[in-house]
Amino acid sequence: MELPKTCQQKKRDVACQEKAAYRYTWPGTDEAVICEKCSVLLRNISTAIGLYVQLIPLNETEVSDGE
């Protein structure tokens, strides 16, 4: 499965355009990708709400040019 190259997090209704560094999933959701900066915020949110978020480092073969 190829994943997008850029972060899929939204910042003020605009998607973050940083290079994706991790793929992640919340319980019961599909995988998405996230950059290094946004992953810190995601970890903090998951800790605050008490839900586990799985972050898996990406390698270059997992990302594509598509969205």
Contact map, one row per residue, 1 for C-alpha under 8 A:
1110000000000000000000000000000000000000000000000000000000000100000
1111000000000000000000000000000000000000000000000000000000001111000
1111100000000000000000000000000110000000000000000000000000000111011
0111111000000000000100000000000010000000000000000000000000000011111
0011111000000000001100000000000010000000000000000000000000000011111
0001111100000001111100000000000011100000000000000000000000000000000
0001111110000011111110000000000011100000000000000000000000000000000
0000011111000011100000000000000111000000000000000000000000000000000
0000001111100011000000000000000001000100000000000000000000000000000
0000000111111111000000000000000000000000000000000000000000000000000
0000000011111111000000000000000000000000000000000000000000000000000
0000000001111100000000000000000000000000000000000000000000000000000
0000000001111110000000000000000000000000000000000000000000000000000
0000000001111111000000000000000000000000000000000000000000000000000
0000001111101111100000000000000000000000000000000000000000000000000
0000011111100111110000000000000000000000000000000000000000000000000
0000011100000011111000000000000000000000000000000000000000000000000
0000011000000001111100000000000000100000000000000000000000000000000
0000111000000000111110000000000001100000000000000000000000000000000
0001111000000000011111100000000011110000000000000000000001000000000
0000001000000000001111100000000011110000000000000000000011000000000
0000000000000000000111110000000011110010000000000000001111000000000
0000000000000000000111111000001111000000000000000000001111000000000
0000000000000000000001111100001111000000000000000000111100000000000
0000000000000000000000111111111100000000000000000000111000000000000
0000000000000000000000011111111000000000000000000011110000000000000
0000000000000000000000001111100000000000000000000011100000000000000
0000000000000000000000001111110000000000000000000000000000000000000
0000000000000000000000001111111000000000000000000000000000000000000
0000000000000000000000001101111100000000000000000000000000000000000
0000000000000000000000111100111110000000000000000000000000000000000
0010000100000000000000111000011111000000000000000000000000000000000
0011111100000000000111110000001111100000000000000000000000000000000
0000011110000000001111110000000111110110000000000000000000000000000
0000011000000000011111000000000011111110000000000000000000000000000
0000000000000000000111000000000001111111000000000000000000000000000
0000000000000000000000000000000000111111100000000000000000000000000
0000000010000000000000000000000001111111110000000000000000000000000
0000000000000000000001000000000001111111111000000000000000000000000
0000000000000000000000000000000000011111111100000000000000000000000
0000000000000000000000000000000000001111111110000000000000000000000
0000000000000000000000000000000000000111111111000000000000000000000
0000000000000000000000000000000000000011111111100000100000000000000
0000000000000000000000000000000000000001111111110000000000000000000
0000000000000000000000000000000000000000111111111000000000000000000
0000000000000000000000000000000000000000011111111111100000000000000
0000000000000000000000000000000000000000001111111111000000000000000
0000000000000000000000000000000000000000000111111100000000000000000
0000000000000000000000000000000000000000000011111110000000000000000
0000000000000000000000000000000000000000000001111111000000000000000
0000000000000000000000000110000000000000000001101111100000000000000
0000000000000000000000000110000000000000000001100111110000000000000
0000000000000000000000011110000000000000001001000011111000000000000
0000000000000000000000011100000000000000000000000001111100000000000
0000000000000000000001111000000000000000000000000000111110000000000
0000000000000000000001110000000000000000000000000000011111000000000
0000000000000000000011100000000000000000000000000000001111100000000
0000000000000000000111100000000000000000000000000000000111110110000
0000000000000000000000000000000000000000000000000000000011111110000
0000000000000000000000000000000000000000000000000000000001111110000
0100000000000000000000000000000000000000000000000000000000111110000
1110000000000000000000000000000000000000000000000000000001111111000
0111100000000000000000000000000000000000000000000000000001111111100
0111100000000000000000000000000000000000000000000000000000000111111
0001100000000000000000000000000000000000000000000000000000000011111
0011100000000000000000000000000000000000000000000000000000000001111
0011100000000000000000000000000000000000000000000000000000000001111
